[in-house]
Amino acid sequence: MTNIDDLLPSAQDCMKTIALAEAEKASASLRRMASAEAEKQALMEKFAKPSGVSDEERMKRAAAIIQRAVSNGMTEVFLGRVPNLVFTDHGRAINNAESGWPETLVGRPRQFYEIWKERLEPAGYRLKAMIVEWPNGFPGDVGMYVAWN
């Protein structure tokens, strides 16, 4: 016959087990946050530097993207998201639709802007930039679009 004391852990043992499980959850959460932060930092470093792609190759890519969008009946194309931390003012000028917002661009976003200004704008294309994410109510990533309507 089994003794009931052998089957049932003490209340103190139950609390220890729960505390250990909660500590492991907290540690896992901290590891995920640290990993996400490192990933974000690497992405920001990538965006902050020039891409190394030639202007000719960039124009070929832009033409292919625009032609595909036009063939699908679209009047604008979403180019991608850029972390707001890449901008010198963290996207404030874009959020406030200030006329000088392009001056806040660095790295790859700046390269794209310069290509647009030199080649696409004279051909009638417009560049749009807007905050596309609002984490915790604050401006987050910036979306970049090219439009031709």
C-alpha positions as CSV (number, residue, x, y, z in Angstrom):
1,M,0.0,0.0,0.0
2,T,1.3,3.5,-1.0
3,N,1.6,6.2,1.6
4,I,-0.3,9.4,0.7
5,D,2.7,11.5,1.7
6,D,4.7,9.8,-1.1
7,L,2.1,10.7,-3.7
8,L,1.4,14.3,-2.8
9,P,4.1,16.9,-2.9
10,S,4.2,19.5,-0.2
11,A,2.8,22.9,-0.9
12,Q,6.3,24.3,-0.6
13,D,7.5,21.8,-3.3
14,C,4.6,22.9,-5.5
15,M,5.6,26.5,-5.2
16,K,9.2,25.7,-6.0
17,T,8.2,23.9,-9.1
18,I,6.0,26.8,-10.2
19,A,8.8,29.3,-9.5
20,L,11.3,27.2,-11.5
21,A,8.9,27.1,-14.4
22,E,8.3,30.8,-14.3
23,A,12.0,31.5,-14.1
24,E,12.6,29.4,-17.2
25,K,9.8,31.2,-19.1
26,A,11.4,34.6,-18.1
27,S,14.8,33.4,-19.3
28,A,13.4,32.1,-22.6
29,S,11.7,35.5,-23.1
30,L,14.9,37.4,-22.4
31,R,16.8,35.2,-24.8
32,R,14.2,35.8,-27.5
33,M,14.3,39.6,-26.9
34,A,18.1,39.6,-27.0
35,S,18.0,37.6,-30.3
36,A,15.4,40.0,-31.8
37,E,17.4,43.0,-30.7
38,A,20.6,41.6,-32.3
39,E,18.7,40.8,-35.5
40,K,17.3,44.4,-35.5
41,Q,20.7,45.9,-35.0
42,A,22.2,43.8,-37.8
43,L,19.3,45.0,-40.1
44,M,19.9,48.6,-39.1
45,E,23.6,48.3,-39.9
46,K,22.7,46.7,-43.2
47,F,20.4,49.6,-44.1
48,A,22.7,52.3,-42.9
49,K,25.4,51.2,-45.4
50,P,25.3,51.6,-49.2
51,S,24.2,48.4,-50.9
52,G,27.1,48.0,-53.2
53,V,24.7,47.5,-56.1
54,S,25.5,49.6,-59.2
55,D,23.0,52.3,-60.4
56,E,22.5,50.4,-63.6
57,E,21.5,47.2,-61.7
58,R,19.3,49.2,-59.4
59,M,17.5,50.7,-62.4
60,K,17.0,47.3,-63.9
61,R,15.4,46.1,-60.7
62,A,13.2,49.1,-60.4
63,A,12.1,48.8,-64.0
64,A,11.2,45.1,-63.5
65,I,9.2,45.8,-60.3
66,I,7.4,48.7,-61.9
67,Q,6.6,46.8,-65.1
68,R,5.3,43.8,-63.1
69,A,3.0,46.2,-61.1
70,V,1.7,47.9,-64.2
71,S,0.9,44.6,-65.9
72,N,-1.2,43.8,-62.8
73,G,-3.1,47.1,-63.1
74,M,-1.4,48.8,-60.1
75,T,-0.6,52.5,-59.9
76,E,2.0,52.2,-57.2
77,V,4.3,49.7,-55.7
78,F,5.4,49.1,-52.2
79,L,9.2,48.8,-52.2
80,G,9.7,47.8,-48.6
81,R,10.0,48.7,-44.9
82,V,12.9,50.5,-43.4
83,P,13.4,50.6,-39.6
84,N,12.7,54.2,-38.4
85,L,15.9,54.1,-36.4
86,V,17.9,54.3,-39.7
87,F,16.6,57.8,-40.2
88,T,18.5,60.6,-38.6
89,D,15.2,61.8,-36.8
90,H,13.7,58.3,-36.4
91,G,11.0,59.1,-39.0
92,R,9.7,62.2,-37.3
93,A,9.8,64.4,-40.5
94,I,8.1,61.7,-42.5
95,N,5.4,61.3,-39.9
96,N,4.8,65.0,-39.9
97,A,4.9,65.2,-43.7
98,E,7.7,67.8,-43.6
99,S,9.1,68.9,-46.9
100,G,12.7,68.3,-45.9
101,W,12.1,64.6,-44.9
102,P,14.6,63.3,-47.5
103,E,17.4,65.0,-45.7
104,T,16.9,62.5,-42.9
105,L,17.7,59.5,-45.1
106,V,21.0,57.6,-44.8
107,G,22.5,54.5,-46.4
108,R,20.3,52.4,-48.7
109,P,17.1,54.5,-48.3
110,R,19.2,57.5,-49.3
111,Q,20.6,55.7,-52.3
112,F,17.1,54.8,-53.4
113,Y,16.0,58.4,-53.0
114,E,18.9,59.7,-55.1
115,I,18.0,57.2,-57.9
116,W,14.4,58.3,-57.7
117,K,15.4,62.0,-57.8
118,E,17.8,61.6,-60.7
119,R,15.9,59.1,-62.9
120,L,12.4,58.3,-61.8
121,E,11.1,61.8,-60.8
122,P,11.9,63.3,-64.2
123,A,10.0,60.4,-65.8
124,G,6.9,61.4,-63.7
125,Y,7.1,58.9,-60.8
126,R,6.3,60.0,-57.3
127,L,8.0,58.8,-54.1
128,K,5.9,58.2,-51.0
129,A,7.2,57.5,-47.5
130,M,5.0,56.9,-44.5
131,I,5.0,55.3,-41.1
132,V,3.5,51.8,-41.6
133,E,3.8,50.4,-38.1
134,W,2.9,51.9,-34.7
135,P,4.3,49.7,-31.9
136,N,3.0,50.8,-28.6
137,G,1.5,53.9,-30.2
138,F,4.9,55.3,-31.4
139,P,6.1,55.6,-35.0
140,G,7.8,52.4,-36.2
141,D,8.9,51.2,-39.6
142,V,8.7,53.5,-42.6
143,G,7.2,52.2,-45.9
144,M,8.6,53.4,-49.2
145,Y,6.4,53.5,-52.3
146,V,6.8,54.6,-55.9
147,A,3.6,55.7,-57.7
148,W,2.8,56.8,-61.2
149,N,-0.9,57.8,-61.1
